């Protein structure tokens, strides 16, 4: 079994991992890099010939850095099967509306997705595949692939100890791709959460919190005890995530439902509320957060960014101007959590995705077996 890196290893964004065994060719995720302009650096580094030879794409979840290039793949030679969970399929069009061209989105709308279920094994050609809940979002999964006794584990995006989303343990691997989005961060989730709640308590006039529609929005609702506001377009998607209790930590759904029912509603043109206004996306590039951030900048209203902020995004501009604060709210593993995942899995070879090469080299000092050298274009024999 061979692994080919098309994006996301040695860099942040456009996560795309090729897997080949015999005549079977698969892609794990097809993301975009929102910090790059539209062009070669925005999309995975894969040729039309390689796309045409690919039998299937497996999508771990519907965030832009894992699915944003789906329509682009269809426009550039891919005509195979597309597999993801029902929850990811339901969110795909909204993601593509924000991060794909109209043509790419239309191509994705015209194809049928095959639905997979977490913990239900299946095969694609000569490769056996298992999945499990990732703890990152409703409908998010990790993937475990095996062929001829060789085993590959791909975390996608995971959260080992989310207070909201459940994560299943991954079987042992020969090569493990860890989610290294947070690099060397050692600060535990509870401490990060406490910093966010204390910051919000110090903003009696409210604040704008840009956030992805899936995943982090639900975790922020669980965390925040001060008044919450949302954009009306978020009501149904958030309710659907909360209703998908098979993906949640037992007992959390009732609390989430109560908080969502009590949330204020804010629309573009309204006065910014005296509440924690959650609005997607998390960077101000699309969705109602674009208008909310522009209004906050004009009015001097507090803004809190809690996740990845791509260079050149509206969120980045606010930070550079001193008009926003940044406090990480954990929706990826810390370094100690990644080290524990690698140790528990026992994989002799480890790669880090969603981080640059310098960060991977730093991680290698704490995670035995981690190879920091791979980059897009490299092929690795498993």
HELIX and SHEET records of a PDB file:
HELIX    1   1 UNK A   48  UNK A   52  1                                   5    
HELIX    2   2 UNK A   64  UNK A   67  1                                   4    
HELIX    3   3 UNK A   70  UNK A   75  1                                   6    
HELIX    4   4 UNK A   86  UNK A   99  1                                  14    
HELIX    5   5 UNK A  102  UNK A  109  1                                   8    
HELIX    6   6 UNK A  189  UNK A  201  1                                  13    
HELIX    7   7 UNK A  216  UNK A  223  1                                   8    
HELIX    8   8 UNK A  233  UNK A  243  1                                  11    
HELIX    9   9 UNK A  245  UNK A  247  5                                   3    
HELIX   10  10 UNK A  253  UNK A  261  1                                   9    
HELIX   11  11 UNK A  288  UNK A  299  1                                  12    
HELIX   12  12 UNK A  314  UNK A  320  1                                   7    
HELIX   13  13 UNK A  335  UNK A  345  1                                  11    
HELIX   14  14 UNK A  357  UNK A  364  1                                   8    
SHEET    1   A 7 UNK A 114  UNK A 115  0                                        
SHEET    2   A 7 UNK A  81  UNK A  84  1                                        
SHEET    3   A 7 UNK A  56  UNK A  58  1                                        
SHEET    4   A 7 UNK A  24  UNK A  28  1                                        
SHEET    5   A 7 UNK A  16  UNK A  21 -1                                        
SHEET    6   A 7 UNK A   2  UNK A   7 -1                                        
SHEET    7   A 7 UNK A 379  UNK A 381 -1                                        
SHEET    1   B 2 UNK A   9  UNK A  10  0                                        
SHEET    2   B 2 UNK A 355  UNK A 356  1                                        
SHEET    1   C 6 UNK A 122  UNK A 124  0                                        
SHEET    2   C 6 UNK A 127  UNK A 133 -1                                        
SHEET    3   C 6 UNK A 141  UNK A 147 -1                                        
SHEET    4   C 6 UNK A 150  UNK A 154 -1                                        
SHEET    5   C 6 UNK A 175  UNK A 179  1                                        
SHEET    6   C 6 UNK A 349  UNK A 353  1                                        
SHEET    1   D 4 UNK A 207  UNK A 210  0                                        
SHEET    2   D 4 UNK A 276  UNK A 279  1                                        
SHEET    3   D 4 UNK A 228  UNK A 231  1                                        
SHEET    4   D 4 UNK A 264  UNK A 266  1                                        
SHEET    1   E 2 UNK A 304  UNK A 305  0                                        
SHEET    2   E 2 UNK A 325  UNK A 326  1                                        
END                                                                             
